[in-house]
């Protein structure tokens, strides 16, 4: 369950969205590329501390409804602690 989420088992989800106009038809192509990486993989990044602090600040800015929607109501504080310790 999401209530039991531990920072050690958390993943970072990053989306890259693009729009492209097709040369012949003129249609617009919308794509989404999704990357999932273990949160702990951030520790190897050269800018881990800054990235962690930025992500922690974003989590702290979420209100109760946003936290519930994302399934982070119970685990936010543990994730913020882990992110700040990168």
N, C-alpha and C positions, 0 to 999 in steps of 0.2 A: 504494500500500500504506500501511497505517497507520504502518509504521516510518518512512516518509518525511514524516509529518505535520509541517508547519511552523506555528508560531504565527500567521503571517500568513494561513494558510488554515483556521484553527480556527474552529469555531462553538460558541456557547453554546446548550444545549438546556434549556428550562425547561418543566416540565409543571404544569398546573393541573388537579387532580382534584376532581370534585364528586359528591355524592350528593344525589338529590332523590326525595322520596316523591311519587308520582303521586296527584293528589287523588281521582280516581274509583276506580281499581283498587287503590290502596295499594301497587302495585309500586314497587320502588326502581330508579331510573335512575342508572347510573354513567357519567360522561363524563370524558374526558381531552382537554384542549386543549394542543397542543404548539406551542411557539414556537422557531424557530431564528434566531439572529442572529449575524452575524460577531463574533468576539471583538473585533476592532478597533472595532466600533461602540460598545463600552463607553467608549471614550475621550471620547465626547461627553457622557456622563452626568455630571450635577453631582457625583455621589458616586463617580466612577470609581475613585479611589484606595482608598477603603474597600472597595468591592465587589471590586476586584482583589486586595487583600490577603486578604480573606475567602476568595475562591475559591482563591487560592494556598495558604492554610493548609489548606483541605480537600484539595487535591491532595497536599500533603506528608503528610497523615495517612493516605493510602491505603497499604495493604500491597502486597507484590509480586503476590499473587493478584488483588487488586482492580484494580491497574494493568493487569495482563495482560487481565483480563476487559473492561476499558474501552478496550483498545488504546492505552494511554498509557505503556507501559513505556519506550519510546525517546524520547518527546517531553515527558514531564512536566517535566523541568528547564527546557527552553526555554519551555514554557507558563508555568511559575511565574515565570521571569524577566520575560516579557512582562506578566503580570498585575501583578507588583510595580512595573513601570515605568509603569503607567497613571496 
